[in-house]
């Protein structure tokens, strides 16, 4: 939440809803989430400030500002009992919706789930879901997405770096669940938790998102100022990156990041990064450090990312358009687990033999692994492209 605007009057139907503007069920709808982690308040502050500035009469669509973890926000903690942004799997949701006794974040998920279902039941136009976050380390603003072409096309409108493939390393983020429903869903990390520029970056991003979603006309806001603000804040970092490594932290592990690392900082193989269970750990890759952990709570110590060559981005777009992933079924050991949901089941021996980038180019990310098999998920087959086909950005991208 923003500093002075915390006391501003807010139109809402519940504590969870900061505001809602409902114009037309067939018009585009943007849903902003903030405070899914309770110690990340810049998004809440920014939404309140944007609410106070918006000319409601000029809106051509529907806009929601939704709070995530109310209890954690009150306590200024990332979470109380469990990370709310790691609970959004189908099995977990099914269990929570039928459980009698729920811990704090399960209660929060249940309330958010009902709110999400309500919004989806109301609107038939293009839907955009945007989750506003901050990081414990210094960082340029950036976008994280599940690797679907609708997410790529919408995200590239913003002048900030974009990180693909987060779903392959994290289980249960809110946006990954929404992506399984086929909608555009992107995460925006605006900066460090306590940095005032994180609020300002969020304000710029929110305005640009409303313009790109065709809810506000470009000339109704100071578009160029907001665009240049984010472009400058991103320090002209290259556009698309992919995660190649995650340092996981399990219960009982001890991890301490060495001081001074910043997201997107270039590193070389062998760079000392921190101490893990009493031993020094070094980078196994040339690349860039990404979201190094500088807080007590969290199960991801750091990521390493690499830029994606333009050629592979172009190739994947072509291959996905022509559904070239059908060729994978011709290989022994790979077959459909759930064709409707775009899930392949592959023998681990086959998956290890084939280059991982091949699956990525075709739109598949491995997520669920058993002793002998890996499940590969494709967001293209479930993406609701028809819902967005008449938007300017989708036409420009020829989706």
C-alpha positions as a printed NumPy array, in Angstrom:
array([[  0.   ,   0.   ,   0.   ],
       [  1.17 ,   3.537,  -0.647],
       [  2.333,   5.828,   2.118],
       [ -0.109,   8.741,   2.429],
       [ -2.896,   7.145,   0.414],
       [ -3.331,   4.407,   3.019],
       [ -5.831,   6.676,   4.71 ],
       [ -7.674,   7.573,   1.504],
       [-11.371,   6.64 ,   1.247],
       [-11.792,   3.449,  -0.759],
       [-14.922,   2.256,  -2.517],
       [-15.237,  -1.417,  -1.664],
       [-17.673,  -4.175,  -0.792],
       [-15.27 ,  -5.993,   1.508],
       [-11.841,  -5.554,   3.019],
       [-10.454,  -7.735,   0.258],
       [-11.767,  -5.542,  -2.559],
       [ -9.906,  -2.228,  -2.69 ],
       [-12.132,  -1.093,  -5.551],
       [-14.164,  -2.382,  -8.456],
       [-15.363,  -0.589, -11.553],
       [-17.864,  -2.603, -13.558],
       [-18.842,  -1.126, -16.925],
       [-19.889,  -3.886, -19.296],
       [-19.727,  -7.68 , -19.082],
       [-18.459,  -7.868, -22.691],
       [-15.755,  -5.224, -22.204],
       [-12.146,  -6.028, -21.249],
       [-11.468,  -6.688, -17.576],
       [ -8.229,  -6.234, -15.633],
       [ -7.848,  -7.761, -12.175],
       [ -4.934,  -6.491, -10.106],
       [ -3.834,  -8.567,  -7.102],
       [ -1.622,  -7.01 ,  -4.421],
       [ -0.408,  -8.172,  -1.03 ],
       [ -0.418, -11.89 ,  -1.826],
       [  2.718, -11.725,   0.308],
       [  1.963,  -9.611,   3.366],
       [  5.319,  -7.826,   3.517],
       [  5.002,  -6.611,  -0.095],
       [  2.839,  -3.518,   0.243],
       [  4.002,  -1.341,  -2.639],
       [  1.329,  -2.787,  -4.918],
       [ -1.419,  -2.047,  -2.418],
       [ -0.248,   1.536,  -2.005],
       [ -0.003,   1.981,  -5.763],
       [ -3.507,   0.624,  -6.387],
       [ -4.939,   3.023,  -3.825],
       [ -3.181,   5.955,  -5.451],
       [ -4.314,   4.919,  -8.94 ],
       [ -7.884,   4.545,  -7.657],
       [ -7.812,   8.128,  -6.397],
       [ -6.544,   9.398,  -9.76 ],
       [ -8.714,   7.381, -12.15 ],
       [-11.431,   9.129, -14.074],
       [-14.152,   6.495, -13.791],
       [-16.165,   8.067, -16.592],
       [-13.3  ,   7.518, -19.002],
       [-13.035,   3.789, -18.347],
       [-14.055,   1.524, -21.228],
       [-13.861,  -1.689, -19.258],
       [-13.886,  -3.306, -15.84 ],
       [-11.138,  -2.929, -13.236],
       [-10.655,  -4.688,  -9.902],
       [ -8.137,  -4.097,  -7.135],
       [ -7.986,  -7.215,  -4.949],
       [ -5.968,  -7.792,  -1.777],
       [ -4.306, -11.168,  -1.308],
       [ -3.296, -12.201,   2.204],
       [ -5.212,  -9.936,   4.611],
       [ -3.865, -11.512,   7.811],
       [ -0.253, -11.362,   6.614],
       [ -0.711,  -7.748,   5.507],
       [ -1.912,  -6.853,   8.991],
       [  1.172,  -8.543,  10.474],
       [  3.579,  -7.241,   7.815],
       [  4.805, -10.795,   7.239],
       [  5.295, -12.725,   4.   ],
       [  2.834, -15.296,   5.372],
       [  1.499, -16.639,   8.677],
       [  1.304, -20.438,   8.338],
       [  2.217, -21.168,   4.697],
       [  3.129, -19.255,   1.561],
       [ -0.196, -18.303,  -0.053],
       [  1.533, -18.074,  -3.429],
       [  2.517, -21.752,  -3.319],
       [ -0.914, -23.276,  -2.611],
       [ -2.641, -22.847,  -5.986],
       [ -2.496, -26.392,  -7.34 ],
       [ -5.646, -28.271,  -8.29 ],
       [ -5.131, -30.913,  -5.589],
       [ -4.458, -28.3  ,  -2.92 ],
       [ -7.47 , -26.186,  -3.901],
       [ -9.782, -29.234,  -3.966],
       [ -8.596, -30.223,  -0.505],
       [ -8.939, -26.711,   0.942],
       [-12.467, -26.256,  -0.423],
       [-13.614, -29.412,   1.387],
       [-11.556, -29.198,   4.595],
       [-13.31 , -28.356,   7.828],
       [-10.388, -26.793,   9.693],
       [ -8.191, -24.38 ,   7.743],
       [ -5.013, -22.579,   8.674],
       [ -4.604, -18.867,   7.89 ],
       [ -3.464, -19.059,   4.262],
       [ -5.97 , -21.806,   3.451],
       [ -8.716, -19.453,   4.625],
       [ -7.245, -16.686,   2.485],
       [ -7.085, -18.974,  -0.559],
       [-10.686, -20.036,  -0.106],
       [-11.855, -16.408,  -0.001],
       [ -9.708, -15.446,  -3.008],
       [-10.903, -18.472,  -4.958],
       [-14.544, -17.484,  -4.443],
       [-13.756, -13.918,  -5.508],
       [-11.99 , -15.184,  -8.62 ],
       [-14.907, -17.437,  -9.53 ],
       [-17.302, -14.52 ,  -9.065],
       [-15.289, -12.288, -11.406],
       [-15.028, -15.028, -14.036],
       [-18.78 , -15.61 , -13.881],
       [-19.513, -11.923, -14.552],
       [-17.308, -11.136, -17.541],
       [-17.142, -12.523, -21.067],
       [-14.677, -10.078, -22.653],
       [-10.86 , -10.337, -22.597],
       [ -9.579, -10.9  , -19.05 ],
       [ -6.176,  -9.914, -17.697],
       [ -4.86 , -10.978, -14.295],
       [ -1.87 ,  -9.08 , -12.899],
       [ -0.149,  -9.889,  -9.6  ],
       [  1.927,  -7.051,  -8.1  ],
       [  4.983,  -8.048,  -6.072],
       [  8.301,  -6.75 ,  -4.74 ],
       [ 11.557,  -8.536,  -3.902],
       [ 13.856,  -8.668,  -0.871],
       [ 16.854,  -7.714,  -3.017],
       [ 17.515,  -4.642,  -5.119],
       [ 16.247,  -5.144,  -8.648],
       [ 15.174,  -3.492, -11.836],
       [ 11.413,  -3.905, -12.422],
       [ 10.567,  -7.055, -14.373],
       [  7.742,  -9.351, -15.468],
       [  7.42 , -13.092, -14.792],
       [  5.117, -15.241, -16.902],
       [  4.154, -18.812, -17.607],
       [  5.395, -19.46 , -21.132],
       [  2.278, -19.034, -23.292],
       [  2.212, -16.891, -26.43 ],
       [ -0.677, -14.756, -25.141],
       [  1.428, -13.931, -22.069],
       [  4.499, -13.211, -24.17 ],
       [  2.6  , -10.96 , -26.59 ],
       [  0.965,  -8.879, -23.861],
       [  4.094,  -8.693, -21.682],
       [  6.383,  -7.463, -24.461],
       [  4.333,  -4.261, -24.649],
       [  6.01 ,  -3.141, -21.409],
       [  9.596,  -1.781, -21.495],
       [ 10.928,  -4.157, -18.812],
       [ 12.717,  -7.526, -18.884],
       [ 10.533, -10.645, -19.026],
       [ 11.426, -13.942, -17.334],
       [  9.924, -17.129, -18.774],
       [  9.451, -20.549, -17.266],
       [  8.807, -19.731, -13.626],
       [  6.187, -22.528, -13.559],
       [  8.91 , -25.118, -14.078],
       [ 10.55 , -24.215, -10.775],
       [  7.721, -23.032,  -8.509],
       [  4.681, -25.084,  -7.593],
       [  1.424, -23.377,  -6.738],
       [  1.662, -19.663,  -7.681],
       [ -1.705, -17.948,  -8.088],
       [ -0.95 , -16.895, -11.665],
       [  0.07 , -20.414, -12.708],
       [ -3.376, -21.595, -11.621],
       [ -5.092, -18.801, -13.569],
       [ -2.958, -19.723, -16.579],
       [ -4.37 , -23.257, -16.466],
       [ -7.765, -21.618, -17.024],
       [ -6.423, -20.101, -20.265],
       [ -6.27 , -16.393, -19.391],
       [ -3.523, -13.798, -19.73 ],
       [ -1.802, -13.659, -16.359],
       [  1.451, -11.874, -15.556],
       [  3.429, -11.039, -12.455],
       [  5.079,  -7.653, -12.047],
       [  7.971,  -7.224,  -9.618],
       [  8.353,  -3.481,  -9.167],
       [ 11.507,  -3.307,  -7.023],
       [ 12.7  ,  -3.844,  -3.455],
       [ 10.109,  -4.12 ,  -0.677],
       [ 10.826,  -0.82 ,   1.065],
       [ 12.003,   1.291,  -1.876],
       [  9.625,   4.179,  -2.693],
       [ 10.434,   3.661,  -6.388],
       [  8.64 ,   0.306,  -6.136],
       [  5.381,   2.196,  -5.57 ],
       [  6.145,   4.582,  -8.429],
       [  7.015,   1.716, -10.791],
       [  3.756,  -0.012,  -9.891],
       [  1.764,   3.137, -10.602],
       [  3.4  ,   3.415, -14.028],
       [  2.827,  -0.268, -14.762],
       [ -0.848,  -0.178, -13.721],
       [ -1.559,   2.77 , -16.015],
       [  0.232,   1.137, -18.956],
       [ -1.643,  -2.122, -18.353],
       [ -4.986,  -0.315, -18.475],
       [ -3.966,   1.354, -21.756],
       [ -2.707,  -1.886, -23.341],
       [ -5.877,  -3.714, -22.221],
       [ -7.856,  -0.963, -23.993],
       [ -9.64 ,   0.165, -20.837],
       [ -8.211,   3.695, -20.89 ],
       [ -7.318,   5.73 , -23.961],
       [ -3.636,   6.496, -24.328],
       [ -4.235,  10.236, -24.308],
       [ -6.208,  10.043, -21.053],
       [ -3.028,   9.417, -19.041],
       [  0.569,  10.604, -19.202],
       [  1.481,   7.519, -21.221],
       [  4.93 ,   8.603, -22.38 ],
       [  5.996,   9.563, -18.863],
       [  4.942,   6.169, -17.451],
       [  6.532,   4.278, -20.337],
       [  9.824,   6.155, -20.05 ],
       [  9.849,   5.741, -16.285],
       [  9.773,   1.959, -16.584],
       [ 12.202,   1.924, -19.499],
       [ 14.678,   3.994, -17.504],
       [ 14.158,   1.928, -14.327],
       [ 14.821,  -1.298, -16.254],
       [ 18.292,   0.045, -17.199],
       [ 17.762,  -1.184, -20.787],
       [ 18.22 ,  -4.801, -19.7  ],
       [ 17.626,  -7.292, -22.541],
       [ 14.018,  -8.323, -22.958],
       [ 13.505, -12.121, -22.572],
       [ 15.237, -14.402, -20.059],
       [ 14.85 , -18.015, -19.02 ],
       [ 15.514, -19.634, -15.649],
       [ 18.282, -22.244, -15.729],
       [ 18.814, -22.885, -12.023],
       [ 17.086, -22.577,  -8.653],
       [ 18.725, -22.988,  -5.266],
       [ 15.966, -24.597,  -3.217],
       [ 15.744, -24.312,   0.56 ],
       [ 13.987, -27.137,   2.386],
       [ 12.841, -27.259,   5.991],
       [ 15.901, -27.652,   8.197],
       [ 18.306, -26.121,   5.672],
       [ 20.324, -23.037,   6.532],
       [ 20.978, -20.511,   3.783],
       [ 22.551, -17.069,   3.786],
       [ 23.085, -15.026,   0.666],
       [ 26.275, -12.989,   0.505],
       [ 25.58 ,  -9.248,   0.622],
       [ 25.446,  -7.008,  -2.389],
       [ 23.715,  -9.081,  -5.061],
       [ 21.048,  -7.45 ,  -7.201],
       [ 18.578,  -9.121,  -9.545],
       [ 19.828,  -9.229, -13.154],
       [ 23.416,  -8.686, -12.024],
       [ 25.773, -10.569, -14.392],
       [ 27.757, -13.394, -12.783],
       [ 30.262, -15.937, -14.073],
       [ 30.652, -19.605, -13.304],
       [ 32.423, -20.045,  -9.973],
       [ 31.184, -16.799,  -8.384],
       [ 30.7  , -17.297,  -4.597],
       [ 27.01 , -16.678,  -3.889],
       [ 26.325, -17.653,  -0.288],
       [ 26.481, -20.357,   2.36 ],
       [ 24.205, -23.375,   2.301],
       [ 24.158, -25.757,   5.278],
       [ 27.549, -24.428,   6.373],
       [ 29.288, -24.733,   2.995],
       [ 30.136, -22.07 ,   0.45 ],
       [ 28.149, -22.359,  -2.783],
       [ 29.246, -20.995,  -6.143],
       [ 27.454, -20.371,  -9.399],
       [ 27.52 , -23.306, -11.794],
       [ 26.602, -21.048, -14.706],
       [ 27.507, -17.907, -16.551],
       [ 24.369, -15.801, -16.471],
       [ 22.586, -13.371, -14.206],
       [ 21.549, -13.692, -10.574],
       [ 17.794, -13.463, -10.139],
       [ 15.74 , -12.794,  -6.994],
       [ 18.445, -13.497,  -4.374],
       [ 16.851, -14.077,  -0.978],
       [ 17.448, -11.415,   1.669],
       [ 14.631, -12.202,   4.104],
       [ 13.91 , -14.874,   6.689],
       [ 10.955, -16.528,   4.977],
       [ 11.111, -18.171,   1.584],
       [ 12.064, -21.51 ,   0.041],
       [ 13.977, -20.168,  -2.974],
       [ 17.521, -18.997,  -2.219],
       [ 18.246, -17.582,  -5.667],
       [ 17.718, -18.239,  -9.351],
       [ 20.118, -17.963, -12.264],
       [ 18.76 , -16.776, -15.604],
       [ 20.094, -16.491, -19.143],
       [ 18.917, -14.34 , -22.025],
       [ 16.981, -16.117, -24.79 ],
       [ 18.292, -15.557, -28.329],
       [ 15.845, -13.799, -30.653],
       [ 16.051, -16.755, -33.059],
       [ 14.564, -19.192, -30.512],
       [ 11.749, -16.81 , -29.623],
       [ 10.862, -16.475, -33.299],
       [ 11.161, -20.221, -33.932],
       [  8.941, -21.116, -30.978],
       [  6.281, -18.703, -32.171],
       [  6.209, -20.349, -35.616],
       [  6.274, -23.933, -34.33 ],
       [  3.537, -23.298, -31.786],
       [  1.322, -21.602, -34.342],
       [  1.446, -24.747, -36.48 ],
       [  1.113, -27.073, -33.454],
       [  4.396, -28.784, -34.257],
       [  4.304, -30.408, -30.82 ],
       [  2.223, -33.164, -32.445],
       [  5.517, -34.554, -33.751],
       [  6.541, -35.414, -30.177],
       [  3.823, -38.07 , -30.035],
       [  5.627, -39.928, -32.814],
       [  8.519, -40.567, -30.425],
       [  8.495, -43.747, -28.371],
       [  7.907, -43.085, -24.7  ],
       [  5.953, -39.841, -25.174],
       [  2.158, -39.818, -25.271],
       [ -0.811, -37.74 , -24.223],
       [ -1.673, -37.819, -20.551],
       [ -4.469, -35.258, -21.001],
       [ -4.702, -33.824, -24.521],
       [ -7.472, -31.363, -23.61 ],
       [ -5.306, -29.801, -20.912],
       [ -2.129, -30.034, -23.   ],
       [ -0.308, -32.508, -20.749],
       [  2.215, -35.013, -22.132],
       [  3.649, -37.934, -20.203],
       [  7.208, -38.823, -21.065],
       [  9.524, -41.599, -20.01 ],
       [ 12.377, -39.972, -18.094],
       [ 14.939, -41.749, -20.252],
       [ 13.456, -40.104, -23.353],
       [ 13.25 , -36.691, -21.698],
       [ 16.889, -36.862, -20.616],
       [ 17.936, -37.875, -24.106],
       [ 16.118, -35.004, -25.818],
       [ 17.413, -31.467, -25.318],
       [ 15.361, -29.47 , -22.819],
       [ 15.234, -26.434, -25.151],
       [ 13.335, -28.576, -27.686],
       [ 10.429, -28.933, -25.272],
       [ 10.616, -25.248, -24.374],
       [ 10.517, -24.132, -28.014],
       [  7.38 , -26.238, -28.517],
       [  5.783, -24.718, -25.424],
       [  6.261, -27.507, -22.883],
       [  7.547, -27.148, -19.349],
       [  8.194, -30.116, -17.059],
       [  6.539, -29.862, -13.689],
       [  5.35 , -33.091, -12.103],
       [  7.925, -35.885, -11.906],
       [  7.467, -39.477, -10.727],
       [ 10.142, -42.145, -10.413],
       [  9.916, -43.069, -14.101],
       [  7.964, -40.29 , -15.821],
       [  7.845, -36.549, -16.229],
       [  4.672, -34.629, -17.046],
       [  5.084, -31.849, -19.6  ],
       [  2.561, -28.994, -19.617],
       [  1.708, -26.882, -22.656],
       [ -0.067, -23.551, -22.056],
       [ -0.822, -23.043, -25.763],
       [ -3.437, -25.784, -25.964],
       [ -5.467, -24.309, -23.116],
       [ -4.947, -20.616, -23.909],
       [ -8.19 , -18.793, -24.743],
       [ -6.716, -17.116, -27.818],
       [-10.188, -16.533, -29.292],
       [-11.008, -14.319, -26.324],
       [ -8.196, -11.918, -27.238],
       [ -8.146, -12.151, -31.049],
       [ -9.798,  -8.74 , -31.57 ],
       [ -7.443,  -6.841, -29.248],
       [ -4.881,  -4.572, -30.863],
       [ -1.884,  -6.366, -29.321],
       [ -3.087,  -9.806, -30.467],
       [ -3.68 ,  -8.521, -34.003],
       [ -0.237,  -6.906, -34.065],
       [  1.277, -10.214, -32.973],
       [ -0.967, -12.154, -35.385],
       [ -1.931, -14.668, -32.733]])
